[in-house]
Amino acid sequence: MLLLTGALTSKPYAFTSRPWELRSIQSIDTLDAIGSNIRIDFKESEVLRILPRKNLNINENWISDKIRFFYDGLKRQRLTNPYVKINGELRPAKWKRTISNLSSLLKVYSFEYGPSKVGFVASSSIDLETLYALRNFSNSYGFSFLGIDNNLKLNIDNPFNYRFQNDISDFEKADFCLFIGTNPRLEAPTFNLRLRKIFKKGNTSFACVGSNFSSTFPFNFLGLCPKTLISITEGKHPVCKHLAQAKDPKIIFGAKLLERIDGCVIHDLLNNLASFFKVVFKKELSINLLHSEANTVGSFELGINPSIKSDLNKCKVLYTVGIEKPYFFDDNLKNNSCAILVVQSSHGDKNTNMADIVLPSYTFVEKTGIYYNTEGRPQKTQRALIGPNLSREDWQIFRVLLESLNKIAMFETKTQLITEMAKILPSSYFANLWFDKDFHMKQQSLFKTRPKNSGKIYKMPFKLLVEDFYMTSNLCYFSKVMAKASNLLRSYNNNYKFLSWSSINK
């Protein structure tokens, strides 16, 4: 009998180190919004292995292949020096000179055009400390903090609007789930495993409105366009019977819906449907927004709004922090309307090539940071490595820049920063330690009445947010393992239908 003892060996890790040579830290997955708990094994200055860490409330014992194998992208295309554009070419510069040039530009443009013409945009995947430090920096000098890099049509004054209304573990009690404009298999793989788990128990049925997709469990495809959703909210669709008969029905809709022109109207429709269920059937119909970015909920908790494209084009100086979308400038800026572009990021990409000043920063494995997952649970990453060469933590860059503008920073250390932030957001102080499971029910009781839908819904079909699972951030773009997986995904999609229905039929 032949025993294949190496069948489950991780190929990238094989023969690179002995287990007793590794050091380990506990962290979380920042490549999606679920926040799966992970363990990072590293040796000296290199990550060698990432394994799941048990958390029954979130990911149980599972993690996705993306977070398990992305780590070779940490060391490629890294920004190791500040850069300043001279004669149309980015050239390395010293930190002192770069900060001096940048502070001079900020002073000149804010004096000539007003501080409001200097705008800041942050990624929704960066840690809470960076977001708070950036907000503090922009407010200290009167600059415009335009928000995060998504375009969700959402009222963030009410946490009910942007959080899961249920804990992730509560979905095991569901007997009917309706997906609207989302593919949990690609947007939240560990959450999708929990959905498959309840399907295997045989007590749950599923239905989908939006793009059809390849799933790990069967579901009824109801339609592609908003017309189907309208008929459901009006009680005219056959699926309404299943919603009414279910003891614990749940609706999961994707963040891509809220990027539409009619995103607010669609959100109001869903909220009105939930209110109707509570009045007529005397039971809760939970509406759960599934985000795809690691800290979108955290930014909303700090009161940071989504950015608006028209505001970006009004700025004379645009300062971006941690933006991982390679075509962000192409999609949001018309005819290079900004005179000065400043990019603060960990990796070089198309955005850095267009920038006038580039500031190198750390990745999530090189710093401690707080993230709020899609259910509003605060969790913390731990520092495993030291950033390369002249890279710095984001909050340190803002503090030095603030001092160069002759302003007094509210914090000198990261401990002071977290203490100040906890005054605004107390739950951040209890990351990894505390989570109020009854919070969502309290929020529901506060908002019994909602504005009626009065806007127009367009006929455009719902689109999925993620089409290539392995290419969703800079850390994945520069990973050889992720690039190989992406190529295999595309070459085999005709046989296995891995891609969404809309992308296959383009």
N, C-alpha and C positions, 0 to 999 in steps of 0.2 A: 504494500500500500504506500502511495506517495503522498506525503503531507506537504502542502504548499505553505510553508510558514511565512513567506514574505508576501503573500497575496494582498494584504492590507497595508503594506508599507507605503508611506508618503514618498513619492519619487523625488521631489525637490529636497527633502530632508535626508534621504538615504545616503549613508557614508560621509556625512558632513561633520558629525560630532557624536560623542557619547552622551547618554542622558545625564550622567553625573557632572558633566562639564558645563551644563546649561544653568543659567539663572532664569527665574520666572517672575512675572508680575501679573496681577489681575487687571483686566481692562474690559472694554466693551467694543462691540462692532459699530463703527461709525460710517459704514458704507450703505446703510439703510436706516429707516426710522424706528425699527423695533428695538434696537439696543441689545442684541444678544450678548450674553456674558462670555468672555473668552479668556484664555490664558496665553500670554506671549512668552515663548522661550527664546532666549537670546544668548549669544556668546560674544564677549567683548563688544564690538560696535556693529553687530549684524544680527538681525532677526532670522532665526533658523526654523522656527515652527510655531504654528498657532493652533491651539486646541480648544474645544468647547469647555465651558465651565457651567456646572449645574445650577440652574435657576428655574424652579418649577413654575414661577409666575410669568416668565417671559419665553425662554427658548428651551426649557427642559434640559436635554442633554445634546442639543443639536446646534450646528452652525452651518452657514452656506459655504459652498465651494469657493465663492468669491473672497470672503474674508479669510478662508483657510489658506489660500494660495497667492494672494495678491502681493505679498510682502517684498518680492524682488523688485517691485516698482518703487520702493522707498529709496533706492540708491541710484536710480537712473534719472537723468535730466534734472538733477537737483540744482537749485540756485545756491551757490556757495559764497557769492559776493554781491554787494550792492552794485547796481549798474546805472550809469547816466548816459543819455543819448547825446552824442557830440557829432555834429555834421552828418546826421542821419544814421549813425551807427552806435549801438549800445556798447559802452566800454566799462570795464571794471573800475570801481572807485572805492575810496576809503569811507568808512561810516561817517567820520567827522565832516568830510567834505559833502557827502550826500545829504546828511541832515541839514547842514548849513544852507545848501542850495535849495532844498525843499522848503525849509522854513522861510527863506527869502521869497520864493515864488508864492507861497501862501499869503504872506504879508502884502506883496505887491498886488496880487489879483483880488484879494479881499478889500484892499483900499480903493482900487480902481473900479471894481464892479460890485462891491459889497460882499460880505461874508456868505450870504445866501447863495452866491454863484460858485462856491466851493462845496462840492457834494461828495458824500461818502456812501459806498455801497458795500455790504458785507455778504459773504456766502452764508447760506442757511445750514452749512455743514461744519462750521467752526464752533469752538467751545464757547460756553457762556461767559467766561472771564474776558475773552477777546471782544465779544459783543458789548459787554458792559464798559470795558476800557475805551472802546471806540466811541460809544455814545457819550461817555464822560468827556473825551477829548473834543468831539465836535461841539458839544454844548458849551464847553469852557470858552471857546473863541467865537461862538455864534455861527459856526458852519452848519450846513444842511446835512443831516443824516437821512438819506433818502430811503433807507430800509435794506431789506435783504434781496437776494438776486432772483426771487421768483415773482410772479405776477398774479397772485391769488386775489380774486375779488371776494374779500372776506372782512367782516367786522370783528376785530380782535378784542373789542371791549368786553365781550362775553366769552369766557373760556369754553362754554358749551359748544361754541361754533367750530373750534379748531382742535379739540381733543377727542380721543375715543370716549364714548359715553360708558363703555364697559371696560373692565380689565381684560387683558388678553386671555387669561385663564377662564373667564366667564363664558367664552364662546363654546366651551365643552358642554354647556347646558342648552345651547341653541338647538331648535328643531327645524328652523328654516332660515336660510341666509340668502339675501339678494345682493348681488354685486352690480354696481353701476359705474361704468367707465373705469374699471380697475382690473388688473391681473395680479393677484396676490402671489402667484408663483414666481414672477419676476421682480415685483416691487417689495415683497416681504417673504422670502423663502421659508424662514422658520415659522412664521405665522401660518403660511400655507400648509406646513406639516401638521399643525394643530387642527386645521380644517379637514385635512385628510384623515386624521385620527378620529374625529367625530363622525366622518362618513363611514369609516370601517366599523364603527359601532352599530351602524344601520338605523339610527334614529333621526337623521338629518337629511333634508333635501336642499338643493341649491338651484338658483336661477340667476341669469345674467342679462343685463341691458348694456349695450355698447359693443365694442369689437369682440368678435368671437376669438377664443384663444385655446391653445392646447393646455389642458389641466390634468392634474393627478387624481381628480375625482369627477364623476359625471355631473353635468348641470343642464338645465333647460335654457337654451338661448332664445330670448324673447324678442329681440330686435336690435337694430343698429342706431336708430335715430331718437331724438328727444320726444317724438310723437308717442313712443311706447311708454316713456316715463310719465308723460302728461296723462295718458289713459289710466295708468296705475294710480296716480294721485287723485284722479276723478272717480276711482272705484269702478271703472268700466272694463278693466283687463281681467282675463281669467285667473291671473296669478293672485289677484286680490282675495280670492276665496282661500288660497293657501295661507296668505298672511293673516287672515281673520281667524282661521282654524288653529294656527300655530300657538303654542303656549308661550314660547319665548322667541319671537321672530327678531331678526337683526338685519340691518342694512349697512353695507360697507361700500363707500364710494371713494373714488380716487381723487387726488389733488389736481389732476389734469382737468377735471370738470370745472374747477374754480378759476382756471386760466382762460376760459372762454369769455367772450364778450358778455354773454348772459349768465356768467357764473353765479352772481348774486341771486338772480331769479331762480335758478335751479336749486340753490341752497335753501331759499325760502319755500320752494315747493316741498322739499323733503321735510323741513321743519313743520310745515302745515300738516303734512301727512302724519307725522308723529303726534301732533296735538290732536288731530282728528281721532286717532286710535285711542288716545288716552280718554277722550270724552265718550266715544261710542262704545268701545269694547272693554273699557276699564282695565287696560293693560299697557305696558310700556312697549313701544317700538323704538329701539335705540338706533340712532343715526351715527355711524362711526366714520370719521374722515381718516383715510389711510394716507399718511405722508410718505414721501420717498427719501427726504433729506434728513440727516441725523439730528439736527437741532432746530428745525422749523418751529416746533412747539416752544422751545426755550427762548427763541427770539421774540415770539408773541407774548410770552410770559413777562419779558422785559419791556413790553410796549413798543416793540420795533415793528413797523408796518412793512408790507411788501412794497417793493419799489415800483414806480410808475415810469414808463418809457418816456413820456413827454418831459418829466422832470429831469431825466438824465441828459436830454438834449439841450436843456437850458443852462447847464453848468459850463463854466469856463475851465474849471479844474475838476477832474473826476478821479477820486481815490478809491480803488477797489481793494478789498481784503479777502484773501482766501478763495477768490472766484475760481471754480473748477470747470466752468463751461467754456470750451475752447473757442466758441463763436459768440461769446457774450457781447463784445464790442460790435461785431458785424450785425448782430440781431437788434441791438438797442441804440446804436449811435448812427445818425444820418450825416453823411458827408464830413466825418471827423469834426463835428460841431464843437468838441472840447479842444481848447488850446493846449492843455497839459493833461496827460494821462499818467497816473501813478498806480503801479501794481505791486501789491504786497502779497507774496505767495511762496510756497515751498518748492514748486516745480516750474520749469520753463515750458511755455506753450505758445500758441498763436497770440494770446493776449499780451504776453511779455514782449513779444517782438514789436507790437504796436506801441508799447509804453515809452514814455520819456524818462521815467525814473522807475527802477525796479528794486524792491527791498526784500531780501530773503528771510523766510520765517520757518518755523518748525512744523512738523506733521504731528498727528495725534499720539504717535508712539514716543515722541520726544518731549512731551510736556504733560502735566496733569491738567485735566479739564473736565468740566461738568456739562452733561448733555441731558436734554429731556426727550424721552422717546414719544412715540405717537399717542400713548395713553397718558402722558404728562408725568411720567415717573422720572425723577432726577437720578442720574447715575454718573459715575466718575471714571475717567481713564487715568492710568498711572504711567509715570515716565519710565521707559525702558532704556532708551538710548540717549546719547548726547548729539545734538544737531551738528551738521557738518560746518567746519570752518567758521565763517563769519555770520552764519544764520543766528537769528535771535527770536525770542518769544514775542508774539505780537504785542502784548501789553507793555513790554519793555520799550519797544519802538515808539509807541504812543506817548509814554512817559517822558522819554528823552526829547521827542519832538515838541511836546508841550512846554518843556523847560526852555527849549531854544526859541519858543515864541513868547518867552518872558511871562509864562503863566505858572501858577503853583499847582502841582499835581496833588490829588486827594489821597494818593497812596504811594509808598516807596517800595513795598514788598508785595508779593502775591498774597500773603496772609492778610495784609491790610485791605487789598483789593476785594478778597472774598468776604471780609467782614463788612465792608461798605456795601457790597452787592446784596448781602443777606438782609440789610435793612430795608431794601426795596422788595426782595424776593426771598422771604424766610425759608422756603422749602429747599433752596439751593444749599443751605447750610447742612442739610440732612441727607445729602446725596449718598446713595447706597445703604442708607440706614432706615429711612422712613418713607412711607407712602400711604396717603389717606385713601383707602379703598372706597369710602363712602362719599368722597368729594363730588363725584359726578351726580349722584342722586340729590345732593344738596343743591347743585347748580340747576338741575331740572326743576326743582320746586320753586326756584327763584324766577324762572322765565316761563310762566304758564301761557302768556299771550305773546304772539309774535306778529309783526306786520304782514298783511296779506300780500300775495304776489300781484304786482301791478305792472311788471315789466314784460318785455317781449322775449320769447324763446326762439332762437334761430334754428333752422332745419339742418344745420351741419351735423354729421354723425359724430358720435363720441369717439375720441381717439385715446389710445393707451399711452401712458407716460414713458414706459420703458420698453424698448424693442430689442435692444442688445444687452442682455443681462450682465455680460462681462465687461462692458465699457460704460461705466456710469460716473467715473471721477478720474482726476489726474493720476491717482495712485494706481488705477487700473489701466489707464492709457499707456503707461510706461512699463507695464509688467509684461515680460515675455510669455509667462504662463497664461495670463489673461488674453493676450493677443492670439496665442495659439488656440485657446478655447473658443474665442470669438470667431476665428476662421473656420473651425470645425462646425460651429453652430450654423454659420451661413452656408457652408458647403453641404450640410446634411439636412437642411430645413425642408427640402422637397420630400425626403423620406420620412422624417419624424415630426414635421410640423412644429418645430420649436418656436418659430417666430409667430407673431400675431397674425390674424387673418388679414388685417389691413395692409401689413407690410408685404405679405406674400402676394397679394393681388394688386400691387402698384403697377 
